[in-house]
Amino acid sequence: MPVPIPIAHLVPIPTNPNVHVMGSPPQIFNGDRQQADAFINELLTYIHVNIGVPGFESPMRKIAIALTYIKGDKVNRWVKRIAE
């Protein structure tokens, strides 16, 4: 069984203050089911490109970010329920 490393020996990795959001955000999804797969692919790519950027690490923030790109009469009520 491996011996655990004492907490005092762990070295924190400093954050890079120059990390910033990169890539193109996804197109707004308005509820058109024919565009759903394309939207999801664009959203996942955007999130993956920005791993390491503050805010993109938290699952709650990822959901909030995704919801900002879902807008329109067909989806507004759904977005509101998910956000709550």
N, C-alpha and C positions, 0 to 999 in steps of 0.2 A: 504494500500500500504506500503511495507517495506521501512524503512528509509535506504538510502545508507550509507555505512561505509566510513568515511572520509579517503582520501588517506594517511594522516599523521598517521592513526591508523593501516594501513596494514603493516605487518611484512614480509619482503622478506625471502624466504626460500633459505638458502645457498645451493649451488651445492656441491655434494659429489665428491671430487677430485679423489677418488678411483674407480669410476665407469669406467668400461672398456667393450669392446665388448665381448659378450659371444656367445656360441652356434656354430654350424657348418654352414658356409655359404652355400648357395644353389649350386648344381652342375651347371656347365656352360650350358646354354640353347643355342643350335645351330640351332634352327628353326624347329626341329623335332616335328611336331604337336602332335604326340603320347606321347611326354614327357612334353607337355605344362602344363597340370594340376598338375603334380608332381612338376614341376619347380615353379609354382605359389604358391603351398602349402609350399614348402621349403622356398621360398623367404618371404612369409608372416610370417611364424614361426620365421625366422631369425630376421625380423624387429620387431616383437612383443617381442621377448626375449630381444631385445636391447632398448626398450623404456626407456628413461631416460639417455641414453648414448648420449653425445654431438654429433650432426650430424644426429641422428636418429629421431629428433623431427621435423625437417624441411621437408615439403612436397617436395621441390626441391631437397634436399639431398637424400631423399628416392628414388626419381626417378633416380638420378645420381648413387646411390648405385646399384639399380636394373639393370641399363644399363651396369654396369661393369661385370655383370654375363650373359650377352647376347652377344655371339660372334660367328662368323662363316660366311661363304659365303652366306648362305640363309638370314641372318639377319643384316649384316653389314650396308647396305644402310638404312634400317629402323632405326637402332640405331643412325646413323648419323643424320637423319632427326629429330628424337625425341630430341636428344641432342642439336640440334641447336634451 
